[in-house]
């Protein structure tokens, strides 16, 4: 598991109040497996923006962002790579 994936899973665990370690948590189908609602999804994405210091563009928002850790991880990597180095 990558550092980014572990952070994403930790955020989902915190928001959903799950009693599971990140390493034991499923990475896909989070909506069905953990009952992620639209309110939960918004909270998860707000924490992701804060944790990774990114802004998720409205036009990029879709169900896969909160249903798949790998999708969200790839999105974060893409955004971080497009940012100018400080």
N, C-alpha and C positions, 0 to 999 in steps of 0.2 A: 504494500500500500504506500502510495506517495504521501508526502507531507501535506500537499494540497487536499488530497482525498481524505486524509485523516482529519484535517480541520473542518472540511465540509460535513463529514459524518458527526463530528463533535457538535457542530452547530445544530444539525438535525436532531441529535439526541437531546440537546438542551431545550430546543423549542418544543419538541414533541414529548418531553419529560419521559424518555425511554430509559429502561433499566438494562442497558446493554453496553458493552465496550465497543469502540469504533471498529476494532478488528473482527468482531463477531457480527457486525451489522451488515445486512445486505446492501449492495450498492445500486441496485436497479429496482424498478417498480415500487418506489417509496410511497407513492400515493395509495396504492392498494394495500401494501404490506403494513404501513404504519398509519394509515388514515389521515394523510396530509390534506388539510382543507385549504381553501383559498386564503383564509386569514393566516394559517400556518405558513403557507408558501410565501406570502408577503413578508412575514417576520423572518423566515429563513433567508430570503434574498436581501433584506436590510442588514442582517448580521453578516452575510457574505460580503456585501459592499463595504462594510466597516472593517471586517477582518482583513480583506485583501486590498483595501484602499482603491477600489474601483467604483465606477458608476455603470450600472446595467442600463443600456438604452431601452426605452420603451418598445421600440420596434423589434428588439431581440427577445423580448419576453415571450415564453411559450411554456407549455406544460412539461416538456422534457427537462427544463431547467431545474425543476423541483422533483422530478420523477427519477432522475438518473445522476448519480454522483459523477460518473465519467463524463457525461455531457457537460455538466456544470464545470468540472475540472478543465476540460478542453476549452470552454468559453473563457474561463479565468486566465488560462495561459495565453490565449489569443489576445485578450485585452491587455494583459501585462506586457506582452511583446510589442504591442502597438504604441505603448506609452513612451514618450521621450525619456531618455535616461536623465536622472537628476544629479 
